[in-house]
Amino acid sequence: MYLTFICVNPCRHWLNLWQTNETLVFCLADPGDAFLLPTPYYPGFDRDLKWRTGVEIVPIQCNSSNGFRITGSALEEAYQEAERRNLKVKGVLVTNPSNPLGITLSLTELNLLVNFISAKGIHLISDEIYSGLVFNSPDFVCIMEVLMNKKYKNAQVWDQIHIVYSLSKDLGIPGFRVGAIYSNNEMVISAATKMSSFGLVSSQTQYLLSAMLSDKNFTKNYVSESRKRVKHRQEMLIRGLRNVGIGCLESNAGLFCWVDMRHLLSSNTFEAELEIWKKIIYEVGLNMSPGSSCHCPEPGWFRVCFANMSEETLNLAMQRVKVFVNSTNTSGRNSNQYPNKNLRRKSLANWLSFHEHECER
Ligand SMILES: Cc1ncc(COP(=O)(O)O)c(C=O)c1O
C-alpha cells in the first residue's frame, strides 16, 4: 500500500502511487481471473491482490529440492491448474528479491519467465521492492535488463512487463506509503494514473521526500550503509542458528531468512508446524512466521525477520532458540524448560490475536 509522491524526474513510463500491486491487478484483470505466484510468497499478497479485485492466486509450486527455484514445469503446471479451475490466467507475479526466501532471481529464471509470459500472451509483475537490499552475490538483475536483450527489443512482451517499487524497505520508511510502477504499456499507465487519485499523499510529505531524494550523497550512503548492516545482521542470525543445528536457505538479499526446522517437527504435517510455532511464540517468546502462512508446500520452514531488532535482542533471541532446541527431544516434543510458561502464556496471548496481522508483514 503506497501513497503518491511528486515524481522528481517525470518520465512517461513511471507512475508514483499507492497500492501498486493491487492497482496493477485492477488494471490487468477482471474478478475471477487468476495470477500465478511462486511459493512461498509474501502472505500480504492474499490481501493485496485478492480482497478488493476479486482475482484468484494460483500457486506455482516451488520446493526445497532445488532451493525453491522457479522451473518451467512448475509454471506450466500452475497454468494448467488454473485452466482446470476455469480461471483465465492474466499474469505471473514474482518478488525479486524474494520475501520470504531472501534470494534474487537468477538470469535463467528471469529468461524462463519472459519466455513463458510471451508464449502465453500474459503479463508479468516484478515486485522489486527489496532491490536495494542485495548484500551478497549474485547481483540483482532487474527484469528490464532482461528485456534490453535484443531478442526482446520491440517485441510485444515489452508491453506485458511491469515493475513495482517502493521506498518502504530500501529506505526504511514504510510509514510514508510511497511506491511506484514502471511500465512500457501506455494503457496500463493511463488507467493506473486515473486510479492513483484515490490515495494522494500530503504535500508536506512530497516536499520532504523530494528534498531527501535529491541529496545524492545522502541516498548513496544510506543505501550502502544499510546493506552493510543488514548483511552483518543476517550473518549473526545464520551463525546463531547454525550453532544449534538449524540451517537456512542460502540467501543474499532482503530482510528475511528462510529457516529449516523440519527436523524439529513431531510429524511431517502443517499441524506439527503450527504446534512448533505456538511453542515458539507462547513459551519461547519469539515470533517466526510459519511457512504455511507463506503457502509453502512443505511443512517445517519458518520465516525470520532479522532487520527490525538490535544486536542485543538478536543475541537474546538466539539464546532462547538454543534452550528451545535443547529441550526438544528427537520426537519433536519438548520437555518443560519454561517454568513461567503459564505466566508467559497470559502475557503472550495477545500476540496470537495479532498473528494474522503479523504474518502479513
Ligand atoms: C514483496 C512485498 N511487496 C509489497 C509489500 C508491501 O509493502 P508496504 O509496506 O510498502 O505496503 C511488502 C511488505 O512486506 C513485500 O514484502
PDBQT file of the ligand as one rigid body, heavy atoms in Angstrom, charges set to zero:
ROOT
HETATM    1  C1  LIG A 401       7.221  -8.330  -1.579  1.00  0.00    +0.000 C 
HETATM    2  C2  LIG A 401       6.443  -7.229  -0.922  1.00  0.00    +0.000 A 
HETATM    3  N1  LIG A 401       5.662  -6.442  -1.682  1.00  0.00    +0.000 NA
HETATM    4  C3  LIG A 401       4.950  -5.442  -1.132  1.00  0.00    +0.000 A 
HETATM    5  C4  LIG A 401       4.987  -5.194   0.228  1.00  0.00    +0.000 A 
HETATM    6  C5  LIG A 401       4.163  -4.070   0.794  1.00  0.00    +0.000 C 
HETATM    7  O1  LIG A 401       4.976  -3.064   1.246  1.00  0.00    +0.000 OA
HETATM    8  P1  LIG A 401       4.430  -1.764   2.015  1.00  0.00    +0.000 P 
HETATM    9  O2  LIG A 401       4.773  -1.943   3.435  1.00  0.00    +0.000 OA
HETATM   10  O3  LIG A 401       5.154  -0.651   1.380  1.00  0.00    +0.000 OA
HETATM   11  O4  LIG A 401       2.955  -1.723   1.800  1.00  0.00    +0.000 OA
HETATM   12  C6  LIG A 401       5.793  -5.983   1.054  1.00  0.00    +0.000 A 
HETATM   13  C7  LIG A 401       5.860  -5.743   2.511  1.00  0.00    +0.000 C 
HETATM   14  O5  LIG A 401       6.380  -6.506   3.286  1.00  0.00    +0.000 OA
HETATM   15  C8  LIG A 401       6.539  -7.022   0.463  1.00  0.00    +0.000 A 
HETATM   16  O6  LIG A 401       7.334  -7.816   1.197  1.00  0.00    +0.000 OA
ENDROOT
TORSDOF 0
